[in-house]
Amino acid sequence: MLKGERVVGGLPCSEVLADLSRLLDGELPEADASLLSVHVSGCDVCERFGRRFAGVLRDLREGLREPESLSAGVAERLRARMASR
Ligand SMILES: [Zn+2]
């Protein structure tokens, strides 16, 4: 169990977080995606994390297109985001 984990919409936070990248990629089956969105809309922890995670994911993808800037820029932003939690 994660610290502060809760069960909303029949899903614990850890399962939501595990599927979050697939959800953001649109790879999650619709039934699962709607369960996840029920959880996220009722769970402020996942909502906050999801927003942050979506931003990090976008940064990572942008970084992947420019490998040179990945290590410095993204790693630093990741650390800053982790530290601010
Ligand atoms: Zn949650």
PDB file of the backbone (N, CA, C, O) and the ligand in Angstrom, with CONECT records:
HET     ZN  A 101       1
ATOM      1  N   MET A   1       0.839  -1.206   0.000  1.00  0.00           N
ATOM      2  CA  MET A   1       0.000   0.000   0.000  1.00  0.00           C
ATOM      3  C   MET A   1       0.869   1.249   0.000  1.00  0.00           C
ATOM      4  O   MET A   1       1.846   1.346   0.742  1.00  0.00           O
ATOM      5  N   LEU A   2       0.499   2.190  -0.836  1.00  0.00           N
ATOM      6  CA  LEU A   2       1.181   3.473  -0.816  1.00  0.00           C
ATOM      7  C   LEU A   2       0.702   4.261   0.388  1.00  0.00           C
ATOM      8  O   LEU A   2      -0.391   4.036   0.908  1.00  0.00           O
ATOM      9  N   LYS A   3       1.538   5.183   0.815  1.00  0.00           N
ATOM     10  CA  LYS A   3       1.124   6.071   1.886  1.00  0.00           C
ATOM     11  C   LYS A   3      -0.054   6.924   1.405  1.00  0.00           C
ATOM     12  O   LYS A   3       0.006   7.540   0.341  1.00  0.00           O
ATOM     13  N   GLY A   4      -1.117   6.949   2.198  1.00  0.00           N
ATOM     14  CA  GLY A   4      -2.275   7.747   1.824  1.00  0.00           C
ATOM     15  C   GLY A   4      -3.136   7.101   0.756  1.00  0.00           C
ATOM     16  O   GLY A   4      -4.038   7.732   0.205  1.00  0.00           O
ATOM     17  N   GLU A   5      -2.849   5.819   0.462  1.00  0.00           N
ATOM     18  CA  GLU A   5      -3.629   5.166  -0.581  1.00  0.00           C
ATOM     19  C   GLU A   5      -5.078   4.963  -0.131  1.00  0.00           C
ATOM     20  O   GLU A   5      -5.350   4.700   1.041  1.00  0.00           O
ATOM     21  N   ARG A   6      -5.970   5.089  -1.058  1.00  0.00           N
ATOM     22  CA  ARG A   6      -7.376   4.862  -0.755  1.00  0.00           C
ATOM     23  C   ARG A   6      -8.021   4.104  -1.911  1.00  0.00           C
ATOM     24  O   ARG A   6      -7.466   4.013  -3.007  1.00  0.00           O
ATOM     25  N   VAL A   7      -9.191   3.570  -1.640  1.00  0.00           N
ATOM     26  CA  VAL A   7      -9.926   2.875  -2.682  1.00  0.00           C
ATOM     27  C   VAL A   7     -11.124   3.732  -3.066  1.00  0.00           C
ATOM     28  O   VAL A   7     -12.000   4.000  -2.244  1.00  0.00           O
ATOM     29  N   VAL A   8     -11.152   4.159  -4.332  1.00  0.00           N
ATOM     30  CA  VAL A   8     -12.256   4.964  -4.852  1.00  0.00           C
ATOM     31  C   VAL A   8     -12.719   4.312  -6.144  1.00  0.00           C
ATOM     32  O   VAL A   8     -11.900   3.953  -6.990  1.00  0.00           O
ATOM     33  N   GLY A   9     -14.021   4.157  -6.300  1.00  0.00           N
ATOM     34  CA  GLY A   9     -14.544   3.554  -7.523  1.00  0.00           C
ATOM     35  C   GLY A   9     -14.099   2.105  -7.670  1.00  0.00           C
ATOM     36  O   GLY A   9     -14.023   1.587  -8.784  1.00  0.00           O
ATOM     37  N   GLY A  10     -13.800   1.437  -6.529  1.00  0.00           N
ATOM     38  CA  GLY A  10     -13.415   0.036  -6.562  1.00  0.00           C
ATOM     39  C   GLY A  10     -11.958  -0.213  -6.901  1.00  0.00           C
ATOM     40  O   GLY A  10     -11.533  -1.364  -7.002  1.00  0.00           O
ATOM     41  N   LEU A  11     -11.171   0.872  -7.081  1.00  0.00           N
ATOM     42  CA  LEU A  11      -9.758   0.719  -7.428  1.00  0.00           C
ATOM     43  C   LEU A  11      -8.888   1.389  -6.376  1.00  0.00           C
ATOM     44  O   LEU A  11      -9.165   2.514  -5.960  1.00  0.00           O
ATOM     45  N   PRO A  12      -7.826   0.693  -5.941  1.00  0.00           N
ATOM     46  CA  PRO A  12      -6.857   1.358  -5.066  1.00  0.00           C
ATOM     47  C   PRO A  12      -5.936   2.261  -5.889  1.00  0.00           C
ATOM     48  O   PRO A  12      -5.744   2.045  -7.086  1.00  0.00           O
ATOM     49  N   CYS A  13      -5.378   3.262  -5.236  1.00  0.00           N
ATOM     50  CA  CYS A  13      -4.504   4.218  -5.925  1.00  0.00           C
ATOM     51  C   CYS A  13      -3.365   3.518  -6.671  1.00  0.00           C
ATOM     52  O   CYS A  13      -3.007   3.931  -7.774  1.00  0.00           O
ATOM     53  N   SER A  14      -2.798   2.473  -6.087  1.00  0.00           N
ATOM     54  CA  SER A  14      -1.639   1.846  -6.719  1.00  0.00           C
ATOM     55  C   SER A  14      -1.984   1.291  -8.097  1.00  0.00           C
ATOM     56  O   SER A  14      -1.161   1.337  -9.011  1.00  0.00           O
ATOM     57  N   GLU A  15      -3.204   0.765  -8.248  1.00  0.00           N
ATOM     58  CA  GLU A  15      -3.603   0.250  -9.565  1.00  0.00           C
ATOM     59  C   GLU A  15      -3.831   1.375 -10.558  1.00  0.00           C
ATOM     60  O   GLU A  15      -3.518   1.259 -11.743  1.00  0.00           O
ATOM     61  N   VAL A  16      -4.379   2.456 -10.051  1.00  0.00           N
ATOM     62  CA  VAL A  16      -4.599   3.611 -10.919  1.00  0.00           C
ATOM     63  C   VAL A  16      -3.257   4.134 -11.426  1.00  0.00           C
ATOM     64  O   VAL A  16      -3.084   4.411 -12.613  1.00  0.00           O
ATOM     65  N   LEU A  17      -2.318   4.259 -10.499  1.00  0.00           N
ATOM     66  CA  LEU A  17      -1.022   4.813 -10.875  1.00  0.00           C
ATOM     67  C   LEU A  17      -0.290   3.874 -11.831  1.00  0.00           C
ATOM     68  O   LEU A  17       0.425   4.324 -12.726  1.00  0.00           O
ATOM     69  N   ALA A  18      -0.472   2.571 -11.639  1.00  0.00           N
ATOM     70  CA  ALA A  18       0.189   1.611 -12.517  1.00  0.00           C
ATOM     71  C   ALA A  18      -0.323   1.718 -13.954  1.00  0.00           C
ATOM     72  O   ALA A  18       0.416   1.469 -14.907  1.00  0.00           O
ATOM     73  N   ASP A  19      -1.594   2.090 -14.097  1.00  0.00           N
ATOM     74  CA  ASP A  19      -2.184   2.163 -15.436  1.00  0.00           C
ATOM     75  C   ASP A  19      -2.187   3.572 -16.016  1.00  0.00           C
ATOM     76  O   ASP A  19      -2.654   3.803 -17.131  1.00  0.00           O
ATOM     77  N   LEU A  20      -1.659   4.500 -15.240  1.00  0.00           N
ATOM     78  CA  LEU A  20      -1.778   5.901 -15.646  1.00  0.00           C
ATOM     79  C   LEU A  20      -1.103   6.195 -16.982  1.00  0.00           C
ATOM     80  O   LEU A  20      -1.642   6.937 -17.804  1.00  0.00           O
ATOM     81  N   SER A  21       0.073   5.615 -17.197  1.00  0.00           N
ATOM     82  CA  SER A  21       0.764   5.931 -18.454  1.00  0.00           C
ATOM     83  C   SER A  21       0.001   5.369 -19.651  1.00  0.00           C
ATOM     84  O   SER A  21      -0.035   5.979 -20.720  1.00  0.00           O
ATOM     85  N   ARG A  22      -0.610   4.196 -19.458  1.00  0.00           N
ATOM     86  CA  ARG A  22      -1.415   3.629 -20.548  1.00  0.00           C
ATOM     87  C   ARG A  22      -2.664   4.478 -20.794  1.00  0.00           C
ATOM     88  O   ARG A  22      -3.079   4.674 -21.936  1.00  0.00           O
ATOM     89  N   LEU A  23      -3.249   4.971 -19.719  1.00  0.00           N
ATOM     90  CA  LEU A  23      -4.418   5.831 -19.866  1.00  0.00           C
ATOM     91  C   LEU A  23      -4.059   7.086 -20.659  1.00  0.00           C
ATOM     92  O   LEU A  23      -4.775   7.489 -21.576  1.00  0.00           O
ATOM     93  N   LEU A  24      -2.932   7.693 -20.281  1.00  0.00           N
ATOM     94  CA  LEU A  24      -2.516   8.934 -20.943  1.00  0.00           C
ATOM     95  C   LEU A  24      -2.139   8.676 -22.395  1.00  0.00           C
ATOM     96  O   LEU A  24      -2.247   9.564 -23.241  1.00  0.00           O
ATOM     97  N   ASP A  25      -1.697   7.457 -22.677  1.00  0.00           N
ATOM     98  CA  ASP A  25      -1.361   7.093 -24.057  1.00  0.00           C
ATOM     99  C   ASP A  25      -2.586   6.678 -24.854  1.00  0.00           C
ATOM    100  O   ASP A  25      -2.506   6.460 -26.063  1.00  0.00           O
ATOM    101  N   GLY A  26      -3.733   6.569 -24.166  1.00  0.00           N
ATOM    102  CA  GLY A  26      -4.937   6.121 -24.828  1.00  0.00           C
ATOM    103  C   GLY A  26      -4.914   4.638 -25.155  1.00  0.00           C
ATOM    104  O   GLY A  26      -5.639   4.178 -26.037  1.00  0.00           O
ATOM    105  N   GLU A  27      -4.069   3.883 -24.433  1.00  0.00           N
ATOM    106  CA  GLU A  27      -3.941   2.447 -24.713  1.00  0.00           C
ATOM    107  C   GLU A  27      -4.818   1.593 -23.815  1.00  0.00           C
ATOM    108  O   GLU A  27      -4.904   0.377 -23.987  1.00  0.00           O
ATOM    109  N   LEU A  28      -5.457   2.230 -22.872  1.00  0.00           N
ATOM    110  CA  LEU A  28      -6.260   1.472 -21.925  1.00  0.00           C
ATOM    111  C   LEU A  28      -7.631   1.188 -22.522  1.00  0.00           C
ATOM    112  O   LEU A  28      -8.240   2.076 -23.119  1.00  0.00           O
ATOM    113  N   PRO A  29      -8.133  -0.064 -22.367  1.00  0.00           N
ATOM    114  CA  PRO A  29      -9.490  -0.358 -22.855  1.00  0.00           C
ATOM    115  C   PRO A  29     -10.487   0.608 -22.204  1.00  0.00           C
ATOM    116  O   PRO A  29     -10.309   1.037 -21.064  1.00  0.00           O
ATOM    117  N   GLU A  30     -11.523   0.930 -22.950  1.00  0.00           N
ATOM    118  CA  GLU A  30     -12.450   1.962 -22.492  1.00  0.00           C
ATOM    119  C   GLU A  30     -13.053   1.660 -21.122  1.00  0.00           C
ATOM    120  O   GLU A  30     -13.232   2.563 -20.305  1.00  0.00           O
ATOM    121  N   ALA A  31     -13.363   0.391 -20.874  1.00  0.00           N
ATOM    122  CA  ALA A  31     -13.963   0.019 -19.585  1.00  0.00           C
ATOM    123  C   ALA A  31     -13.015   0.344 -18.439  1.00  0.00           C
ATOM    124  O   ALA A  31     -13.428   0.884 -17.413  1.00  0.00           O
ATOM    125  N   ASP A  32     -11.727   0.006 -18.624  1.00  0.00           N
ATOM    126  CA  ASP A  32     -10.737   0.301 -17.588  1.00  0.00           C
ATOM    127  C   ASP A  32     -10.527   1.798 -17.448  1.00  0.00           C
ATOM    128  O   ASP A  32     -10.395   2.325 -16.344  1.00  0.00           O
ATOM    129  N   ALA A  33     -10.498   2.471 -18.588  1.00  0.00           N
ATOM    130  CA  ALA A  33     -10.266   3.910 -18.566  1.00  0.00           C
ATOM    131  C   ALA A  33     -11.373   4.631 -17.807  1.00  0.00           C
ATOM    132  O   ALA A  33     -11.109   5.594 -17.087  1.00  0.00           O
ATOM    133  N   SER A  34     -12.621   4.165 -17.967  1.00  0.00           N
ATOM    134  CA  SER A  34     -13.697   4.864 -17.272  1.00  0.00           C
ATOM    135  C   SER A  34     -13.644   4.578 -15.775  1.00  0.00           C
ATOM    136  O   SER A  34     -13.971   5.452 -14.973  1.00  0.00           O
ATOM    137  N   LEU A  35     -13.235   3.356 -15.381  1.00  0.00           N
ATOM    138  CA  LEU A  35     -13.038   3.067 -13.957  1.00  0.00           C
ATOM    139  C   LEU A  35     -11.971   3.986 -13.377  1.00  0.00           C
ATOM    140  O   LEU A  35     -12.126   4.533 -12.285  1.00  0.00           O
ATOM    141  N   LEU A  36     -10.886   4.144 -14.128  1.00  0.00           N
ATOM    142  CA  LEU A  36      -9.795   4.995 -13.675  1.00  0.00           C
ATOM    143  C   LEU A  36     -10.248   6.433 -13.515  1.00  0.00           C
ATOM    144  O   LEU A  36      -9.884   7.113 -12.555  1.00  0.00           O
ATOM    145  N   SER A  37     -11.051   6.888 -14.475  1.00  0.00           N
ATOM    146  CA  SER A  37     -11.451   8.293 -14.371  1.00  0.00           C
ATOM    147  C   SER A  37     -12.426   8.498 -13.221  1.00  0.00           C
ATOM    148  O   SER A  37     -12.468   9.577 -12.630  1.00  0.00           O
ATOM    149  N   VAL A  38     -13.220   7.464 -12.895  1.00  0.00           N
ATOM    150  CA  VAL A  38     -14.069   7.558 -11.705  1.00  0.00           C
ATOM    151  C   VAL A  38     -13.187   7.715 -10.469  1.00  0.00           C
ATOM    152  O   VAL A  38     -13.447   8.551  -9.604  1.00  0.00           O
ATOM    153  N   HIS A  39     -12.149   6.905 -10.406  1.00  0.00           N
ATOM    154  CA  HIS A  39     -11.246   6.991  -9.257  1.00  0.00           C
ATOM    155  C   HIS A  39     -10.584   8.370  -9.183  1.00  0.00           C
ATOM    156  O   HIS A  39     -10.589   9.028  -8.143  1.00  0.00           O
ATOM    157  N   VAL A  40     -10.014   8.785 -10.317  1.00  0.00           N
ATOM    158  CA  VAL A  40      -9.257  10.045 -10.313  1.00  0.00           C
ATOM    159  C   VAL A  40     -10.149  11.231  -9.959  1.00  0.00           C
ATOM    160  O   VAL A  40      -9.722  12.153  -9.264  1.00  0.00           O
ATOM    161  N   SER A  41     -11.408  11.201 -10.448  1.00  0.00           N
ATOM    162  CA  SER A  41     -12.274  12.348 -10.146  1.00  0.00           C
ATOM    163  C   SER A  41     -12.712  12.336  -8.687  1.00  0.00           C
ATOM    164  O   SER A  41     -13.150  13.362  -8.166  1.00  0.00           O
ATOM    165  N   GLY A  42     -12.598  11.173  -8.011  1.00  0.00           N
ATOM    166  CA  GLY A  42     -12.979  11.131  -6.602  1.00  0.00           C
ATOM    167  C   GLY A  42     -11.797  11.090  -5.662  1.00  0.00           C
ATOM    168  O   GLY A  42     -11.973  11.004  -4.446  1.00  0.00           O
ATOM    169  N   CYS A  43     -10.599  11.150  -6.203  1.00  0.00           N
ATOM    170  CA  CYS A  43      -9.395  10.982  -5.386  1.00  0.00           C
ATOM    171  C   CYS A  43      -8.438  12.130  -5.670  1.00  0.00           C
ATOM    172  O   CYS A  43      -7.825  12.189  -6.736  1.00  0.00           O
ATOM    173  N   ASP A  44      -8.315  13.038  -4.714  1.00  0.00           N
ATOM    174  CA  ASP A  44      -7.477  14.219  -4.972  1.00  0.00           C
ATOM    175  C   ASP A  44      -6.008  13.858  -5.082  1.00  0.00           C
ATOM    176  O   ASP A  44      -5.246  14.545  -5.763  1.00  0.00           O
ATOM    177  N   VAL A  45      -5.598  12.762  -4.403  1.00  0.00           N
ATOM    178  CA  VAL A  45      -4.197  12.334  -4.496  1.00  0.00           C
ATOM    179  C   VAL A  45      -3.855  11.987  -5.941  1.00  0.00           C
ATOM    180  O   VAL A  45      -2.865  12.475  -6.487  1.00  0.00           O
ATOM    181  N   CYS A  46      -4.682  11.140  -6.556  1.00  0.00           N
ATOM    182  CA  CYS A  46      -4.421  10.703  -7.929  1.00  0.00           C
ATOM    183  C   CYS A  46      -4.636  11.839  -8.919  1.00  0.00           C
ATOM    184  O   CYS A  46      -3.944  11.922  -9.933  1.00  0.00           O
ATOM    185  N   GLU A  47      -5.575  12.698  -8.632  1.00  0.00           N
ATOM    186  CA  GLU A  47      -5.815  13.807  -9.534  1.00  0.00           C
ATOM    187  C   GLU A  47      -4.584  14.695  -9.613  1.00  0.00           C
ATOM    188  O   GLU A  47      -4.116  15.047 -10.695  1.00  0.00           O
ATOM    189  N   ARG A  48      -4.071  15.049  -8.437  1.00  0.00           N
ATOM    190  CA  ARG A  48      -2.856  15.884  -8.407  1.00  0.00           C
ATOM    191  C   ARG A  48      -1.700  15.165  -9.069  1.00  0.00           C
ATOM    192  O   ARG A  48      -0.988  15.727  -9.900  1.00  0.00           O
ATOM    193  N   PHE A  49      -1.525  13.885  -8.676  1.00  0.00           N
ATOM    194  CA  PHE A  49      -0.401  13.130  -9.227  1.00  0.00           C
ATOM    195  C   PHE A  49      -0.549  12.966 -10.734  1.00  0.00           C
ATOM    196  O   PHE A  49       0.429  13.075 -11.474  1.00  0.00           O
ATOM    197  N   GLY A  50      -1.768  12.706 -11.185  1.00  0.00           N
ATOM    198  CA  GLY A  50      -2.009  12.501 -12.608  1.00  0.00           C
ATOM    199  C   GLY A  50      -1.628  13.727 -13.423  1.00  0.00           C
ATOM    200  O   GLY A  50      -1.037  13.615 -14.497  1.00  0.00           O
ATOM    201  N   ARG A  51      -1.971  14.890 -12.903  1.00  0.00           N
ATOM    202  CA  ARG A  51      -1.610  16.112 -13.620  1.00  0.00           C
ATOM    203  C   ARG A  51      -0.116  16.275 -13.703  1.00  0.00           C
ATOM    204  O   ARG A  51       0.433  16.610 -14.753  1.00  0.00           O
ATOM    205  N   ARG A  52       0.542  16.030 -12.573  1.00  0.00           N
ATOM    206  CA  ARG A  52       1.987  16.161 -12.520  1.00  0.00           C
ATOM    207  C   ARG A  52       2.625  15.133 -13.449  1.00  0.00           C
ATOM    208  O   ARG A  52       3.560  15.433 -14.191  1.00  0.00           O
ATOM    209  N   PHE A  53       2.091  13.911 -13.387  1.00  0.00           N
ATOM    210  CA  PHE A  53       2.630  12.819 -14.183  1.00  0.00           C
ATOM    211  C   PHE A  53       2.461  13.096 -15.672  1.00  0.00           C
ATOM    212  O   PHE A  53       3.359  12.813 -16.465  1.00  0.00           O
ATOM    213  N   ALA A  54       1.328  13.641 -16.047  1.00  0.00           N
ATOM    214  CA  ALA A  54       1.100  13.967 -17.459  1.00  0.00           C
ATOM    215  C   ALA A  54       2.136  14.973 -17.935  1.00  0.00           C
ATOM    216  O   ALA A  54       2.625  14.890 -19.061  1.00  0.00           O
ATOM    217  N   GLY A  55       2.464  15.918 -17.072  1.00  0.00           N
ATOM    218  CA  GLY A  55       3.473  16.916 -17.420  1.00  0.00           C
ATOM    219  C   GLY A  55       4.854  16.293 -17.566  1.00  0.00           C
ATOM    220  O   GLY A  55       5.603  16.615 -18.489  1.00  0.00           O
ATOM    221  N   VAL A  56       5.178  15.396 -16.638  1.00  0.00           N
ATOM    222  CA  VAL A  56       6.487  14.728 -16.687  1.00  0.00           C
ATOM    223  C   VAL A  56       6.597  13.879 -17.942  1.00  0.00           C
ATOM    224  O   VAL A  56       7.629  13.867 -18.612  1.00  0.00           O
ATOM    225  N   LEU A  57       5.515  13.168 -18.250  1.00  0.00           N
ATOM    226  CA  LEU A  57       5.494  12.304 -19.422  1.00  0.00           C
ATOM    227  C   LEU A  57       5.714  13.116 -20.695  1.00  0.00           C
ATOM    228  O   LEU A  57       6.440  12.698 -21.596  1.00  0.00           O
ATOM    229  N   ARG A  58       5.081  14.272 -20.751  1.00  0.00           N
ATOM    230  CA  ARG A  58       5.245  15.141 -21.904  1.00  0.00           C
ATOM    231  C   ARG A  58       6.701  15.606 -22.011  1.00  0.00           C
ATOM    232  O   ARG A  58       7.287  15.636 -23.093  1.00  0.00           O
ATOM    233  N   ASP A  59       7.256  15.963 -20.865  1.00  0.00           N
ATOM    234  CA  ASP A  59       8.662  16.384 -20.850  1.00  0.00           C
ATOM    235  C   ASP A  59       9.564  15.267 -21.332  1.00  0.00           C
ATOM    236  O   ASP A  59      10.499  15.491 -22.101  1.00  0.00           O
ATOM    237  N   LEU A  60       9.270  14.050 -20.867  1.00  0.00           N
ATOM    238  CA  LEU A  60      10.094  12.907 -21.251  1.00  0.00           C
ATOM    239  C   LEU A  60      10.022  12.676 -22.756  1.00  0.00           C
ATOM    240  O   LEU A  60      11.036  12.419 -23.405  1.00  0.00           O
ATOM    241  N   ARG A  61       8.818  12.769 -23.300  1.00  0.00           N
ATOM    242  CA  ARG A  61       8.663  12.544 -24.735  1.00  0.00           C
ATOM    243  C   ARG A  61       9.398  13.611 -25.528  1.00  0.00           C
ATOM    244  O   ARG A  61      10.065  13.314 -26.519  1.00  0.00           O
ATOM    245  N   GLU A  62       9.271  14.844 -25.088  1.00  0.00           N
ATOM    246  CA  GLU A  62       9.991  15.917 -25.764  1.00  0.00           C
ATOM    247  C   GLU A  62      11.486  15.683 -25.648  1.00  0.00           C
ATOM    248  O   GLU A  62      12.250  15.924 -26.582  1.00  0.00           O
ATOM    249  N   GLY A  63      11.883  15.203 -24.466  1.00  0.00           N
ATOM    250  CA  GLY A  63      13.297  14.915 -24.235  1.00  0.00           C
ATOM    251  C   GLY A  63      13.791  13.809 -25.134  1.00  0.00           C
ATOM    252  O   GLY A  63      14.930  13.847 -25.599  1.00  0.00           O
ATOM    253  N   LEU A  64      12.929  12.798 -25.394  1.00  0.00           N
ATOM    254  CA  LEU A  64      13.333  11.669 -26.223  1.00  0.00           C
ATOM    255  C   LEU A  64      13.610  12.090 -27.657  1.00  0.00           C
ATOM    256  O   LEU A  64      14.438  11.497 -28.348  1.00  0.00           O
ATOM    257  N   ARG A  65      12.905  13.118 -28.085  1.00  0.00           N
ATOM    258  CA  ARG A  65      13.171  13.602 -29.436  1.00  0.00           C
ATOM    259  C   ARG A  65      14.473  14.383 -29.497  1.00  0.00           C
ATOM    260  O   ARG A  65      15.070  14.553 -30.560  1.00  0.00           O
ATOM    261  N   GLU A  66      14.904  14.858 -28.313  1.00  0.00           N
ATOM    262  CA  GLU A  66      16.175  15.572 -28.233  1.00  0.00           C
ATOM    263  C   GLU A  66      17.012  14.958 -27.122  1.00  0.00           C
ATOM    264  O   GLU A  66      17.086  15.497 -26.018  1.00  0.00           O
ATOM    265  N   PRO A  67      17.645  13.825 -27.424  1.00  0.00           N
ATOM    266  CA  PRO A  67      18.349  13.055 -26.403  1.00  0.00           C
ATOM    267  C   PRO A  67      19.365  13.886 -25.615  1.00  0.00           C
ATOM    268  O   PRO A  67      19.591  13.625 -24.433  1.00  0.00           O
ATOM    269  N   GLU A  68      19.962  14.859 -26.241  1.00  0.00           N
ATOM    270  CA  GLU A  68      21.003  15.647 -25.584  1.00  0.00           C
ATOM    271  C   GLU A  68      20.456  16.386 -24.368  1.00  0.00           C
ATOM    272  O   GLU A  68      21.150  16.554 -23.364  1.00  0.00           O
ATOM    273  N   SER A  69      19.195  16.828 -24.471  1.00  0.00           N
ATOM    274  CA  SER A  69      18.669  17.664 -23.393  1.00  0.00           C
ATOM    275  C   SER A  69      17.960  16.831 -22.319  1.00  0.00           C
ATOM    276  O   SER A  69      17.535  17.370 -21.297  1.00  0.00           O
ATOM    277  N   LEU A  70      17.834  15.539 -22.545  1.00  0.00           N
ATOM    278  CA  LEU A  70      17.064  14.700 -21.613  1.00  0.00           C
ATOM    279  C   LEU A  70      17.663  14.684 -20.209  1.00  0.00           C
ATOM    280  O   LEU A  70      16.992  15.005 -19.228  1.00  0.00           O
ATOM    281  N   SER A  71      18.937  14.305 -20.134  1.00  0.00           N
ATOM    282  CA  SER A  71      19.530  14.068 -18.822  1.00  0.00           C
ATOM    283  C   SER A  71      19.446  15.298 -17.923  1.00  0.00           C
ATOM    284  O   SER A  71      18.940  15.224 -16.803  1.00  0.00           O
ATOM    285  N   ALA A  72      19.937  16.407 -18.411  1.00  0.00           N
ATOM    286  CA  ALA A  72      19.984  17.593 -17.562  1.00  0.00           C
ATOM    287  C   ALA A  72      18.594  18.140 -17.269  1.00  0.00           C
ATOM    288  O   ALA A  72      18.169  18.178 -16.114  1.00  0.00           O
ATOM    289  N   GLY A  73      17.890  18.560 -18.304  1.00  0.00           N
ATOM    290  CA  GLY A  73      16.620  19.250 -18.110  1.00  0.00           C
ATOM    291  C   GLY A  73      15.572  18.412 -17.425  1.00  0.00           C
ATOM    292  O   GLY A  73      15.030  18.827 -16.401  1.00  0.00           O
ATOM    293  N   VAL A  74      15.269  17.248 -17.954  1.00  0.00           N
ATOM    294  CA  VAL A  74      14.184  16.431 -17.429  1.00  0.00           C
ATOM    295  C   VAL A  74      14.502  15.896 -16.046  1.00  0.00           C
ATOM    296  O   VAL A  74      13.651  15.920 -15.156  1.00  0.00           O
ATOM    297  N   ALA A  75      15.716  15.417 -15.862  1.00  0.00           N
ATOM    298  CA  ALA A  75      16.089  14.866 -14.555  1.00  0.00           C
ATOM    299  C   ALA A  75      15.950  15.932 -13.481  1.00  0.00           C
ATOM    300  O   ALA A  75      15.495  15.665 -12.369  1.00  0.00           O
ATOM    301  N   GLU A  76      16.345  17.125 -13.832  1.00  0.00           N
ATOM    302  CA  GLU A  76      16.257  18.207 -12.859  1.00  0.00           C
ATOM    303  C   GLU A  76      14.806  18.524 -12.523  1.00  0.00           C
ATOM    304  O   GLU A  76      14.454  18.701 -11.357  1.00  0.00           O
ATOM    305  N   ARG A  77      13.964  18.594 -13.557  1.00  0.00           N
ATOM    306  CA  ARG A  77      12.553  18.890 -13.319  1.00  0.00           C
ATOM    307  C   ARG A  77      11.894  17.767 -12.526  1.00  0.00           C
ATOM    308  O   ARG A  77      11.071  18.026 -11.648  1.00  0.00           O
ATOM    309  N   LEU A  78      12.252  16.517 -12.833  1.00  0.00           N
ATOM    310  CA  LEU A  78      11.720  15.383 -12.085  1.00  0.00           C
ATOM    311  C   LEU A  78      12.076  15.502 -10.612  1.00  0.00           C
ATOM    312  O   LEU A  78      11.231  15.323  -9.735  1.00  0.00           O
ATOM    313  N   ARG A  79      13.336  15.807 -10.360  1.00  0.00           N
ATOM    314  CA  ARG A  79      13.772  15.940  -8.973  1.00  0.00           C
ATOM    315  C   ARG A  79      13.020  17.052  -8.270  1.00  0.00           C
ATOM    316  O   ARG A  79      12.598  16.900  -7.123  1.00  0.00           O
ATOM    317  N   ALA A  80      12.854  18.164  -8.957  1.00  0.00           N
ATOM    318  CA  ALA A  80      12.162  19.295  -8.358  1.00  0.00           C
ATOM    319  C   ALA A  80      10.720  18.916  -8.038  1.00  0.00           C
ATOM    320  O   ALA A  80      10.192  19.299  -6.994  1.00  0.00           O
ATOM    321  N   ARG A  81      10.078  18.159  -8.939  1.00  0.00           N
ATOM    322  CA  ARG A  81       8.689  17.770  -8.714  1.00  0.00           C
ATOM    323  C   ARG A  81       8.571  16.788  -7.566  1.00  0.00           C
ATOM    324  O   ARG A  81       7.653  16.874  -6.751  1.00  0.00           O
ATOM    325  N   MET A  82       9.510  15.854  -7.509  1.00  0.00           N
ATOM    326  CA  MET A  82       9.515  14.901  -6.399  1.00  0.00           C
ATOM    327  C   MET A  82       9.676  15.638  -5.076  1.00  0.00           C
ATOM    328  O   MET A  82       8.989  15.340  -4.099  1.00  0.00           O
ATOM    329  N   ALA A  83      10.586  16.598  -5.057  1.00  0.00           N
ATOM    330  CA  ALA A  83      10.894  17.305  -3.826  1.00  0.00           C
ATOM    331  C   ALA A  83       9.716  18.135  -3.355  1.00  0.00           C
ATOM    332  O   ALA A  83       9.561  18.379  -2.158  1.00  0.00           O
ATOM    333  N   SER A  84       8.875  18.576  -4.304  1.00  0.00           N
ATOM    334  CA  SER A  84       7.782  19.467  -3.923  1.00  0.00           C
ATOM    335  C   SER A  84       6.547  18.696  -3.480  1.00  0.00           C
ATOM    336  O   SER A  84       5.558  19.309  -3.076  1.00  0.00           O
ATOM    337  N   ARG A  85       6.576  17.373  -3.544  1.00  0.00           N
ATOM    338  CA  ARG A  85       5.400  16.581  -3.134  1.00  0.00           C
ATOM    339  C   ARG A  85       5.213  16.622  -1.639  1.00  0.00           C
ATOM    340  O   ARG A  85       4.278  16.015  -1.117  1.00  0.00           O
TER     341      ARG A  85
HETATM  342 ZN    ZN A 101      -6.177   7.567  -5.829  1.00  0.00          ZN2+
END
